[in-house]
C-alpha cells in the first residue's frame, strides 16, 4: 500500500509534558484502558466502522510518535485502530490485566487498540490508549463518541473537527490569564522521597473492581455536598484511612488534575492534566471528614490556574532530554502510596439502540514499585472503582467501600 504525502508529514512536535511522558515510556510502558459495557450486541465489523468514524473526529487517534528527530514528533499514521475479539464471557478484568503486558509501540501507530468481548445480553469494549496521546478524560470522550457512532448518530457524523492536532497543554496554558504564585507551591519535605522503578517484564498485574450500590453513591454525593467538598476528597480520605489502619504512618495520594476544568482548557482527546499530591498522618485518620477536608483543601491549593501555569512553565524551561532524566523526574513527582484518577460522572448518549450501562477505569500501571493505581468513574448512578497493582493489599476496595458506607449513614447530615 502506498503512503500518501500527508501520511508521512509531521503533525507537530510533542510538547514538553508529552515529551516527558514519551521519554519515560522508552523503558516504562504507560497505557491505560477504559472498559465500556453497552446493552447492544456489536460485531467486529460494526465496531470497526464506528471506530473509523471516531478516529476521523480526533487527530491524535491517527498518529504515531517519531523518536528519530532531536525532538519527538507526531506523524500521521495510515492504519485503522486494531480490534481483537475475545471469547464470549471473558472477564474484562483478565483482558485489562493482559493489556498491561503488551506495550503499544510508538510506531507505526495508531496509539490505541480495542478488544471486543461479546456478552450474553450486550457487549464489553476495552479501549487501550498509549499515554502520549491522551488522558483518561480524553479517553472518555472517545468512549462517548464511540457509543454515538455505534448508534449511527447523525449528529456525530456531522461533527468533523479540523484536521489539525490539538495544541500541547503548555501552548494553551501560556494563554491562561492567571496570576503566577510568588514563590511556587510550598514544598513538603515528607512528599520528597522518590519512588523506585521496577524493570518492565510483562508481568500480569492484579486487578480488583468494585461498584458502590446506587443508594450508597447517592448518599456519598449528598454528604460530600453537605460537607462542602468533592467526592474525590472523600475517596482520598477513604484510601488514606485504609492504609493508615494497615499500619502506614504517612500516606501520599497522587491525584491527576484535569486542566479542562481547573484551568479552562478546551476539551480534546489529548493530554490535559497535571499531578497533585496530598499527604496525611496516621493521627488524622481518627476524624474522617476532617481528613477529607484536609485532602480537599490541599488539592484546591494545587489546582489554581496560577499554580498550574507556573508548573507548566517550569517544565517548559527545563524539560528532561533523556529517558534517564524523565525517569528521575517522574519517580520524584509521582511517588505515592496510591494514585486515584477520578473521571467523575460519565454520561454517554442514551438514545437509540446502544446505551452505555457501565464504565470501568482508567486501568493502568506505571512500573513504580509498590504502586496502587485506582481508576474511578460514576456511570448509571453507581461509583465504580478499578485498581491495578503488583502488590495486592487485602480488601483495599471493600475496606474503602465500608469506610464510605460508615461515614454516609445519615444522608446529607454535616458533621458537627
N, C-alpha and C positions, 0 to 999 in steps of 0.2 A: 504493500500500500504506500503510495507516495505521500509525502508530508508537505502540506502547503506552507507557503511563506509565513502565514500568521501563526502556524503551529510551532515554529521554531523561534519565534520572536520572544524577546524578553517582555514579560508583563510589567514588572517593576522589581527594583531591589527590595530585599527584605528590610523592614525597619529594625531599629536597634533591639526591641523586645523580641521580635520574630527571629532575628539572628541569634539572640541568646538562647532561645528555645532550640533552634536548629543545631547550634554548636553543641549544646548539651546532649542532643539526640544522636550525635555521631556515635556515641557508645552506650547511651541510655535511652532506649526507645520509650517515648511517651505518646500514647494514643489512648483515646477514651471511647467507650461505647455507650450508646443510648439504646434502650430496649423499648420498642413501641408495640403494645398489644392492641390489635384492631379487631372489630367484630365482623370482619368480612374475610372470606377465603380469597386469597390472592395467588395467582400463578406467577411463575418466574417471568413470563413474557409481559404480563401486565405491570409487574414491578419494574421491569427494565424500561418500559415505555414511560412510566411515571418518573423514574429516576432521571431519564434523559431530559424530561421537561424541567425538573428541579435543577439539574446541572446547568441548563441554559439560563436559569434565573440568577445563579450565583457564581461569579467568575472564579473564585478560589476553589470551587469544586472541579475545575478542569485545568489545574496547573500541576507542574512538577517543581522540584527545587533543584536548581543547578548550582552545585558547590564548586565548580571548576574555576569560577571567576574569583577575583580578590574579594568581592562582596557577593554573598549568595544571592541568587536571583530566582524569582518565579518565572517559569516559562510555560507557554501553553502546552497542554497535554492533549493528544488526539483521542485517547481511548475513552470508552464508557466506564462508569462505575461498575466494578465487578460484583457479581451476585453468585452466591453459593446457596444451595438448598440442603438443609439438614433433614434428617429423618423426622417424620411427624411425631410430635410429642416430646422431642428432645428438650430437656430442661434448659431454659435460656441461661441459667447460671453457668452451666457447663460450657455453653458457647462463648459467653463473655470471658470466662477464665481462659479458654483456648485462644481467644483473640489477643490476650496479653502476651502470648508466647510467640506470636508471628509479627515481627516488626513490619510496618509499612515503609517500603523503600522510598527514598526521596525522588527517584526516577524509576520508570518513565511517567508516573502519575496515572490517573488522578490519585490524590492522597486521601481517599475514602473508599470503603468497601462495605458490602452488606451481606448478611446471611438471613435467608428466609426460613422460618420454622413453621411448617403447616401445623395448625392446631385443630382440635375436634370441631370447634364451632367458629373459628376465625383464623387469624394469622399473627405470628410474632415476627417482627422485623428487627434485627440487630444491626445498627448502623455504627461503624467504627471510623473515627476520624484521626488522622495524624495531627498532632498539636501545632504544627507550623501554620495550619490554615484557619483554625477556628478554635473557639472555646465552647463551653457547654451551652451557653445561651445561644450562640450561633448555630450549634448543632440542633438545638430545639427548634429553631426557625426552619431548619431543613426538614425535621420531622413533621412540623405543621404543614409546610408546603407539600410534602410528600403525600400526606393524608388527603389534602385537597386535590392533588394530581391523580391519585388513585380513584377519586370520585369523578374524575373528568370535569373538575370545576372550571367552568368557562372563565370565571373571573381570574383564576390563577393563570389560565392560558394568555390572558391579556397583560399580565404583569411581566413586562420584559425590561428589567433594569438594564442600564448601559453595559457595554461590553468591557468597560474599564474595571480593573480590580479596585476594591475599596482601599482608601489610603491607610497607611500604618497608623497605629494609635498615637505615636509621637507627633505625626503631622497634624492630627486632629486636636491633640491636647495643647499644641502651641497656640491654637486659635481660641482656646477657652479663656474667657475673661475671669481670672481668679487671682486674688492677692496671694503672692507666694509667702509661705510662712517665714518668719525672720531667720530662724536657725534650723529649719527642718524639724521633723518629728523627734521627740525625745527618744533616746536610745536606752533601753532597759538592759542592764548587764546580764540579767538572767535569761534574756532571749538569745544571747550570743553563741552559746556552744553549737558549732555546726553539726550537721548530720553526717552520717557515714554512708558512702556509696557501696552497694554490693554489685559485683560484676554481673552483667546480664547473662543468664544462662538458659533462658527459655523455660524456667521453672513455672509450673502452673500455680497461680495464686489461689488462695482460699476465698470463696465468695459467700457472703451472707446477705440475706434480703429479708426485710420485714415491712409490712404495711400497717400503719395505725388504723384502728377502726374509725369509721366515719364519725361516730359520736365523740371519740377522743380528739380527733383532728379538729372538730368544731369547737370543743371546749378549750383546746390549746390556743387556737386563734383568738377566741374571746378573752381568755385570761391574759394573753400577751398584750392585747389591745388595752385591757383594763390597767395593766401594769405600765403601759406607755413604752413598750419595747417591741422588738421584732421577734418573730418565731425563730429566726436564725440564732438570736442571742440565747433563747431558751434551749435550742439544740446544743449550742456550745456549752451551756451550763450543765445540761444532762450528761454530755460526754465527759466533761471535766469531773463531775460528781462520781461517775462510774470508775474513772481512772484513779481518783483520789481514794475511793473506797477499796480499790485493789492495792493500795499502798504507795502510790506515787505522790511524793511531796509537792512537786510542781508539775503543772500540766500546761503545755503550749498547744494552742489551737491555731491552725492556719486556715484563713477564710479568703478565698478569691473574691475580689470586689468587682462587680460588673460596672464598667465605666460608662455604659449606656445610661444607666440610672444615676450613678454617682456624679458623673461629670457632664451628662447631657450629650454624649457622643451618639451619632446616628446609628441606628440598628443596621447590622450587616452580618453576613456569615464571614467572620474574621475574628482575630483575637482583639478583645476589648476588655482586658481585665488587669488588675494588679493584686498583689498579695498583701494581706494584713494578718498580723499575729497578735493573739491575746494570751495572757498568762494568768494562771490562778495558783494560789497556795492551798494546801490541804485544809487550813482553818476556814477558808471561805466556803467550803462545801457544806457547812452547817446551816447556812441560810440560802436556799435555792434561788429565790427571786432576787435577793441582793447580789448573788453571784451572777445571775443572768443580767442584771442591770450593769454590773461591772463589765461584762463582755460587751454589752450593747454600747456603753459609753466609749470604751476603748476602740471599738470598731468605728463609731461615729467620728472620733478624733482623727482616725486614719483615712477616712473616705471623703474628707472635704476636698473640693476641687483644687484648692491651693496645694495641699499636701500631695495629691496625686500628680499634679502638674510638675511639682518640684522633683518627685521621684523619677518621673519620666525624663525630665531634663538632665538629671544626674546620670541616668543610664545612657542617654544620647551622647553626653560629653565624654563618657569613659566606658564604652561598651567592651565586653570581652571580645578578644580576637582569635582565641584558640579554644578547642574543646576543654582543655585543662582549666582555662580561666572561667569558662562558662560553668563548669562543674563546681569550681570553688565558690563562685557567686551563688549558684542555685542551692548548694548544700548549706550556705550561710544564711540565706534569706527564707528558705522553705522548711528548715528543720523544725519538726513539730511532733507531738505525740499523736495528733490526729489532724487530718485535713478534712474540712467539711465544705463541699460545694453544694449550695442550695439554689436550685433553679426557680424556686418559688412556685406560684400557682401556674400550671400549664393548661392552657385551653386550646385545643386544636379544633378545626371546623367540625361541626357535629351534624351538618345537614347531609342529605344524600345517603349513599349506601355504605360508606366507610366512616367509622367513628373510632376515635382513639379512646380506648377503655382504661388503659393503664400506661404509665411511663416509669421506667426504672433507670437510674444512673444520675450523673455520669459515673461510669465504672472504669477505673484505671489504676495503674501502679506507676511509680516514678523511679524505682530502683534505690530508694533510700532505706537503709536498714531499719527494721522495726516499724515501718510506716503502717498506718491505718488510714485508708483513703475512703471517705464516706461521701456518696452522692445522694442528694435529696431532691425529690420532686413531688409536688402535690397535684394530683390529677383525679378527676371524678370525686372530689371531696375527701380523698384519703392521702395522707402524707406517707410517702414510700421512701425507705432507706436502703441503700445498696453499699456494702462495704467490701473492699478488696484489701488483702494483706497476705504476707508470707509468714506472719507470726500471729495466728489467731488467738484472740483473747476470749475465753469462755463467756458466752452470753452477753457480749457487748451490746448488740442491738436490743435484745429482750430486756436487758437491765436499763437501757436508756428509755425504752417504752414504759417500763414500770415506774421509773422516776417521774416521767412526764405525767403518767396517769395519777400518781400520788399527789402531784402538785396542781392538778387540774380537776380536783373532785368537786369544787364549788365553782361552777361556770361564772366567769365574769367578776368574781369577788376579789378585789385587790387585797394584797397582803397588808397587815396592819403596820 
